Every structure is written in C-alpha cells, then in structure tokens.
Amino acid sequence: MIIRSLDQLNLLSKKIANRLKKNDYIFLIGEIGVGKTTFTRYLINYLQKKEGKKITEVLSPTFNILYEYDFKKFKIMHYDLYRIKKEKELNHLGIFSDNKTNIRIIEWPDLIKKRLSNKLEIYLDYTKNQTERKVRFIGSGKWKNFK
C-alpha cells in the first residue's frame, strides 16, 4: 500500500484504532522520520475524540521511553525502544506485564523476540517520492489477514 498524504495516514490510523482490543500489540518499524509517531498521534487523538476526551499532544517517547494514555476500557502504552540496546533491558519496562487491559504501541521493536498472539507489525518505508510512504503489514492472531 502506498500512503500519499497525511490524510491517508490518518485514515489508516483510524481503521486500525477501530479494531484495537485489549492486549493488542502494534509494532511500528521504519527509519527515523518515516511517520511512526505521526501515525501514533493520529490513532491516539482519534480515540480521544471518539471518547469525548481532550485531545492531547502525542510526542515521541524517544527520551522518556514510554508515554501512557488512559481510556475508558483500556490504556495505551506508547513505547519508543530506539535507545534500548540489550534485550534484557526490555524486562525492566513492563512491556509484557500481565496487565491484559493495555494496548502497546511500540516503535523500534527490533529487540523483541517474544511470540505474541495479537500483534500487527506495520512497516513504513520511504519511496522515491519523499512525500509518499510504502506501508506493509504482518499480523498474528486477529491481525493475521489485516490489509
């Protein structure tokens, strides 16, 4: 799939947001600046608006590693693992805690080797036209055939 505008990226984020359930994992994979945090911002702001909540600024958690967003039925944990260099460091972050009500959106998930049942990997790549992005999906569980 080719995303040709921010409006199309926003529509994609809404499509995914409408399918999110507790204990889902969204992995965002791509180079710096390709749109991972922008996608996440659109998704979280859409869900906030849908619940009648105040729209918040959704920043990249590159330095904080984690930002949390509370919703009525779940919490979104937005991780950025860019600065994590060793797999054992992941254990201290609580990504795989037994809290089944969380939804985890993870940028730079390269170190995660754990098999997860409800995971959607979203690959964002630059195209020759710098304003477009190539997007592809690999899913497991309910996300297996997502397109």
Salt bridges, closest charged atoms under 4 A:
ASP24 OD2 - LYS142 NZ 2.76
GLU68 OE1 - LYS75 NZ 3.17
ASP70 OD1 - LYS75 NZ 3.82
GLU107 OE2 - HIS78 NE2 2.71
GLU121 OE2 - LYS119 NZ 2.93
GLU132 OE2 - ARG4 NE 3.43
